Amino acid sequence: MSNDELENYGATRQKRVRIVAWVVIIALLVTGGGATVLALIFG
């Protein structure tokens, strides 16, 4: 694999991780686990 391919893979993976994280956060907020998540984030 060339360096360009590795950079593209890293950027794609980063985008996917970010999307999954947002989906999980939104799902927790919608299902009522939001209080726990917000307590963890904001202390």
C-alpha positions in Angstrom: 0.0 0.0 0.0 1.3 3.5 -0.8 1.2 6.4 1.6 -1.7 8.0 -0.3 -3.8 4.9 0.1 -3.1 4.8 3.8 -4.1 8.5 4.1 -7.3 7.9 2.3 -8.1 4.9 4.4 -7.4 6.9 7.6 -9.6 9.7 6.5 -12.4 7.4 5.5 -12.1 5.5 8.8 -12.1 8.7 10.8 -15.3 9.9 9.0 -17.0 6.5 9.7 -16.0 6.6 13.4 -17.4 10.2 13.7 -20.7 9.2 12.0 -21.1 6.1 14.2 -20.3 8.1 17.4 -23.0 10.7 16.5 -25.6 8.0 15.7 -24.9 6.3 19.1 -25.2 9.6 20.9 -28.5 10.5 19.2 -29.8 7.0 19.7 -29.1 7.2 23.5 -30.8 10.6 23.7 -33.9 9.4 21.9 -34.2 6.2 23.9 -33.9 8.0 27.3 -30.3 7.3 28.1 -29.5 10.9 27.4 -29.4 12.0 31.0 -26.6 9.5 31.7 -24.7 10.6 28.6 -25.0 14.3 29.4 -24.0 13.7 33.0 -20.9 11.9 31.8 -20.0 14.6 29.3 -20.6 17.6 31.4 -19.8 16.1 34.8 
